[in-house]
Amino acid sequence: MAAITASMVAELRAKTDAPMMECKKALTEADGQMERAEEILRVKLGNKAGKAAARITAEGVVAASVAGRTGALIEINCETDFVSKNDSFLAFAKAAAELVAQKNPADVAALSALPYQQDGFGPTLEDVRKGLIGKIGENLSIRRFKRYDGGQALAHYLHGTRIGVIVEFEGDATAAKDVAMHVAAMKPAALSSAEVPAELVEKERKIAAEKAAEDAAAAVAAGKPTQSAEIVAKRVDGSVQKFLKEVSLLDQVFVKAADGKQTVGQHLKAANTTVKGFTLYVVGEGIEKKTDDFAAEVAAQVAAAKGQ
């Protein structure tokens, strides 16, 4: 059985907003596996356990470079929020985005080998990165980038330096920019329901099935009639379909909808605009930042002092 530390409970609470005791129970049941514990909380608490899932702990910036129908979005990471505001670091990120857009590197290694000089470092982007590590005193890394040069019009939006979006579209530029802002706010997983990754759909189906089974067991315990397998299956399918609408861009309710009902798809149709695709980067998304168990560290120091 894995040891459940206070920092693990705090991390799960930060991700889910679930009560501390529920987080501890879920982690215990999941034998310390964070992702499984999140699923358990979703089953027990429903969507309440997912509302803070977008909180990211890793640091860095997202930068963009768009000129006409060519553009790029890039994420570059550092260790602390303080360094993410450093002028040299920001200049490095901006230059890297421009190099991606202009030079079309195949991957991060190819990007790093491109000529670039900054702050007396060079002659390549990689040499500048290494130089800035020594100058700033933190590790810096180029995590990912996406380049567009397919002939479609591009709209982009940066929410500060932590969220970046590029939208590929045909039609009205203002409508496309509004959709880019919507993507930054609502963080859809895909353009349409059909494009939602299969692993996400299966994960949601598993959660819905477990929730349905738990509800059925509670109903039996309360003396209520047992639901048929067909009804349970319909409930699971209904939950999955609801999930797909919530994470599909075209099915989401548009953040600027005056009536609070108009979907992004309806908004685009009214503006005679078509979105072909989009890229959303959130700083640190999917990266687990190391957290120190401060209480355990203090306890260890006290124990060591007593042993002297």
C-alpha positions as CSV (number, residue, x, y, z in Angstrom):
1,M,0.0,0.0,0.0
2,A,1.4,3.3,-1.1
3,A,2.0,6.0,1.6
4,I,-0.5,8.9,1.1
5,T,1.2,12.1,2.0
6,A,-0.3,15.5,2.8
7,S,1.2,16.9,-0.4
8,M,-0.5,14.2,-2.5
9,V,-3.9,15.1,-0.9
10,A,-3.3,18.8,-1.4
11,E,-2.4,18.2,-5.1
12,L,-5.6,16.1,-5.7
13,R,-7.7,18.8,-4.0
14,A,-6.1,21.5,-6.1
15,K,-7.0,19.5,-9.2
16,T,-10.5,18.6,-8.2
17,D,-11.8,21.0,-5.5
18,A,-13.0,17.9,-3.7
19,P,-13.0,17.8,0.2
20,M,-9.7,16.9,1.8
21,M,-11.1,13.7,3.4
22,E,-12.6,12.6,0.1
23,C,-9.3,13.2,-1.6
24,K,-7.5,11.1,1.0
25,K,-10.0,8.2,0.6
26,A,-9.7,8.3,-3.2
27,L,-5.9,8.2,-3.0
28,T,-6.0,5.3,-0.6
29,E,-8.4,3.4,-2.8
30,A,-6.2,4.2,-5.8
31,D,-3.1,3.1,-4.0
32,G,-1.6,6.5,-4.5
33,Q,-2.2,6.7,-8.3
34,M,-3.2,10.3,-8.9
35,E,-5.1,9.8,-12.2
36,R,-7.1,6.8,-10.8
37,A,-7.9,8.9,-7.7
38,E,-9.3,11.6,-10.0
39,E,-11.5,9.0,-11.7
40,I,-12.8,7.7,-8.4
41,L,-13.7,11.3,-7.3
42,R,-15.5,11.8,-10.6
43,V,-17.6,8.7,-9.9
44,K,-18.4,9.8,-6.4
45,L,-18.8,13.5,-6.9
46,G,-19.7,13.9,-10.5
47,N,-18.6,17.0,-12.4
48,K,-17.9,18.8,-9.2
49,A,-14.6,17.0,-9.1
50,G,-13.5,18.2,-12.5
51,K,-14.0,22.0,-12.3
52,A,-10.5,22.8,-11.3
53,A,-8.8,20.3,-13.6
54,A,-7.3,23.1,-15.7
55,R,-5.1,24.4,-12.9
56,I,-1.6,23.9,-14.1
57,T,1.5,23.9,-11.8
58,A,4.5,23.9,-14.3
59,E,5.9,27.3,-15.3
60,G,6.8,28.9,-18.6
61,V,5.2,30.8,-21.4
62,V,3.3,30.3,-24.7
63,A,4.4,32.5,-27.5
64,A,3.0,33.0,-31.0
65,S,4.2,34.4,-34.3
66,V,1.6,35.0,-37.1
67,A,2.2,36.8,-40.4
68,G,-0.5,36.4,-43.0
69,R,-1.3,32.7,-43.5
70,T,1.8,31.5,-41.8
71,G,2.0,31.1,-38.0
72,A,3.4,29.2,-35.1
73,L,2.6,28.5,-31.5
74,I,5.3,27.4,-29.0
75,E,5.6,26.5,-25.4
76,I,8.8,27.0,-23.5
77,N,9.2,26.0,-19.9
78,C,11.2,27.2,-16.9
79,E,11.2,26.3,-13.2
80,T,9.5,29.3,-11.5
81,D,6.9,31.9,-12.3
82,F,9.5,34.6,-11.5
83,V,11.7,33.5,-14.4
84,S,8.7,33.3,-16.8
85,K,8.5,37.1,-16.5
86,N,12.3,37.6,-17.2
87,D,12.9,39.8,-20.2
88,S,15.7,37.6,-21.6
89,F,13.4,34.5,-21.3
90,L,10.5,36.3,-22.9
91,A,12.8,37.5,-25.8
92,F,14.0,33.9,-26.3
93,A,10.4,32.6,-26.5
94,K,9.4,35.2,-29.0
95,A,12.4,34.5,-31.2
96,A,11.8,30.8,-31.0
97,A,8.2,31.3,-32.2
98,E,9.4,33.4,-35.1
99,L,12.0,30.9,-36.1
100,V,9.4,28.1,-36.2
101,A,7.1,30.2,-38.4
102,Q,9.9,31.4,-40.7
103,K,12.2,28.3,-41.0
104,N,9.7,25.4,-40.6
105,P,11.9,23.1,-38.5
106,A,10.9,19.4,-38.3
107,D,11.1,19.1,-34.6
108,V,12.6,20.7,-31.4
109,A,16.1,19.4,-32.2
110,A,16.0,21.0,-35.7
111,L,14.6,24.2,-34.2
112,S,17.4,24.3,-31.6
113,A,20.1,24.0,-34.3
114,L,18.9,27.1,-36.2
115,P,21.1,30.2,-36.1
116,Y,20.3,32.7,-33.4
117,Q,22.1,35.1,-31.1
118,Q,21.0,36.8,-27.9
119,D,22.5,38.3,-24.8
120,G,26.0,37.5,-26.1
121,F,25.2,33.8,-26.6
122,G,25.1,31.9,-29.9
123,P,25.5,31.0,-32.7
124,T,22.4,28.7,-32.4
125,L,19.2,28.7,-30.5
126,E,20.4,25.8,-28.4
127,D,23.6,27.8,-27.5
128,V,21.4,30.7,-26.4
129,R,19.3,28.4,-24.3
130,K,22.3,26.9,-22.5
131,G,23.7,30.4,-22.0
132,L,20.5,31.7,-20.5
133,I,20.4,28.7,-18.1
134,G,23.8,29.8,-16.8
135,K,22.7,33.5,-16.7
136,I,19.3,33.1,-15.2
137,G,20.1,30.1,-13.0
138,E,17.2,27.9,-14.0
139,N,16.7,25.1,-16.4
140,L,14.9,26.2,-19.6
141,S,13.4,23.8,-22.2
142,I,11.5,24.0,-25.5
143,R,8.6,21.7,-25.0
144,R,6.5,21.8,-28.2
145,F,5.4,23.8,-31.1
146,K,2.8,23.8,-33.9
147,R,3.3,25.5,-37.3
148,Y,0.6,26.5,-39.8
149,D,1.3,27.1,-43.5
150,G,-1.6,25.4,-45.2
151,G,-3.0,28.4,-47.1
152,Q,-5.9,29.0,-44.6
153,A,-6.4,32.3,-42.8
154,L,-5.2,32.3,-39.2
155,A,-6.5,34.0,-36.1
156,H,-4.6,33.9,-32.8
157,Y,-5.1,34.9,-29.2
158,L,-2.8,35.0,-26.2
159,H,-4.2,35.1,-22.7
160,G,-1.2,36.7,-21.0
161,T,1.7,34.4,-21.5
162,R,0.2,31.2,-20.1
163,I,-2.5,30.3,-22.7
164,G,-2.2,30.5,-26.5
165,V,-4.5,29.6,-29.4
166,I,-4.3,29.6,-33.2
167,V,-7.4,29.0,-35.2
168,E,-7.4,28.1,-38.9
169,F,-10.5,29.4,-40.7
170,E,-12.3,30.7,-43.7
171,G,-14.6,33.7,-43.5
172,D,-14.8,36.6,-41.0
173,A,-11.6,37.4,-39.1
174,T,-13.5,39.0,-36.2
175,A,-15.6,35.8,-35.7
176,A,-12.5,33.7,-35.9
177,K,-10.7,35.8,-33.3
178,D,-13.8,35.5,-31.0
179,V,-13.6,31.8,-31.3
180,A,-9.9,31.8,-30.5
181,M,-10.8,33.6,-27.3
182,H,-13.5,31.1,-26.6
183,V,-11.0,28.2,-27.0
184,A,-8.7,29.9,-24.5
185,A,-11.6,30.2,-22.0
186,M,-13.4,26.9,-22.5
187,K,-10.5,24.6,-23.6
188,P,-12.3,22.2,-25.9
189,A,-10.6,18.9,-26.6
190,A,-11.5,18.8,-30.3
191,L,-13.2,20.6,-33.1
192,S,-16.2,18.3,-33.2
193,S,-17.6,15.3,-31.3
194,A,-16.3,12.9,-34.0
195,E,-12.7,14.2,-33.4
196,V,-12.6,13.8,-29.6
197,P,-9.7,11.3,-28.9
198,A,-10.9,7.8,-28.4
199,E,-9.0,7.4,-25.2
200,L,-10.9,10.4,-23.7
201,V,-14.2,8.9,-24.8
202,E,-13.4,5.5,-23.3
203,K,-12.2,7.1,-20.0
204,E,-15.5,9.0,-19.8
205,R,-17.5,5.9,-20.6
206,K,-15.7,4.0,-17.8
207,I,-16.4,6.7,-15.3
208,A,-20.1,6.9,-16.4
209,A,-20.4,3.1,-16.1
210,E,-18.9,3.1,-12.6
211,K,-21.2,6.0,-11.6
212,A,-24.2,4.1,-12.9
213,A,-23.2,0.9,-11.1
214,E,-22.7,2.8,-7.9
215,D,-26.1,4.5,-8.2
216,A,-27.8,1.2,-9.0
217,A,-26.3,-0.4,-5.8
218,A,-27.4,2.6,-3.7
219,A,-31.0,2.2,-5.2
220,V,-31.1,-1.5,-4.3
221,A,-29.8,-0.7,-0.8
222,A,-32.6,1.8,-0.4
223,G,-35.2,-0.8,-1.5
224,K,-35.9,0.7,-4.9
225,P,-36.5,-1.4,-8.0
226,T,-33.5,-2.6,-9.9
227,Q,-33.0,-0.9,-13.2
228,S,-32.6,-3.0,-16.3
229,A,-29.3,-3.4,-18.1
230,E,-30.8,-1.5,-21.1
231,I,-31.7,1.5,-18.9
232,V,-28.3,1.6,-17.4
233,A,-26.7,1.4,-20.8
234,K,-28.8,4.3,-22.0
235,R,-27.7,6.3,-18.9
236,V,-24.1,5.6,-19.7
237,D,-24.6,6.6,-23.4
238,G,-26.3,9.8,-22.3
239,S,-23.5,10.7,-20.0
240,V,-21.0,10.2,-22.8
241,Q,-23.0,12.2,-25.3
242,K,-23.2,15.1,-22.8
243,F,-19.4,14.9,-22.3
244,L,-18.8,15.1,-26.0
245,K,-20.9,18.2,-26.3
246,E,-19.0,19.8,-23.4
247,V,-15.6,19.2,-24.9
248,S,-16.3,19.7,-28.6
249,L,-15.7,23.3,-29.8
250,L,-18.6,23.5,-32.3
251,D,-21.1,22.1,-29.7
252,Q,-20.0,24.3,-26.8
253,V,-22.1,27.3,-25.8
254,F,-20.3,30.4,-27.2
255,V,-18.9,32.5,-24.4
256,K,-20.2,35.7,-26.0
257,A,-23.7,34.3,-26.7
258,A,-26.2,37.0,-25.9
259,D,-28.9,34.4,-25.1
260,G,-26.6,32.1,-23.3
261,K,-27.6,29.3,-25.6
262,Q,-26.0,29.9,-29.0
263,T,-23.3,27.3,-29.8
264,V,-20.0,28.1,-31.4
265,G,-21.1,26.2,-34.5
266,Q,-24.3,28.4,-34.7
267,H,-22.2,31.6,-34.2
268,L,-19.9,30.6,-37.0
269,K,-22.7,29.8,-39.3
270,A,-24.3,33.2,-38.7
271,A,-21.0,34.8,-39.5
272,N,-20.6,32.7,-42.6
273,T,-17.3,31.4,-41.2
274,T,-15.8,27.9,-41.0
275,V,-13.1,26.8,-38.5
276,K,-10.9,24.2,-40.0
277,G,-8.9,23.4,-36.9
278,F,-7.2,24.9,-33.8
279,T,-4.3,24.5,-31.5
280,L,-4.5,25.3,-27.8
281,Y,-1.5,25.4,-25.5
282,V,-1.7,25.9,-21.8
283,V,1.6,26.3,-20.0
284,G,2.5,23.1,-18.2
285,E,-0.5,21.1,-19.3
286,G,0.1,17.5,-18.6
287,I,3.3,18.1,-16.7
288,E,3.5,17.1,-13.1
289,K,5.5,19.6,-11.1
290,K,7.5,18.2,-8.3
291,T,6.1,19.1,-4.9
292,D,8.0,18.7,-1.7
293,D,6.2,17.2,1.3
294,F,7.1,20.1,3.7
295,A,5.5,18.5,6.7
296,A,7.4,15.2,6.2
297,E,10.6,17.1,5.6
298,V,10.2,19.0,8.9
299,A,9.3,15.9,10.8
300,A,12.4,14.1,9.4
301,Q,14.6,17.0,10.5
302,V,13.1,17.0,14.0
303,A,13.6,13.3,14.3
304,A,17.2,13.6,13.1
305,A,17.8,16.4,15.7
306,K,16.4,14.2,18.5
307,G,18.7,11.4,17.4
308,Q,21.8,13.5,17.7
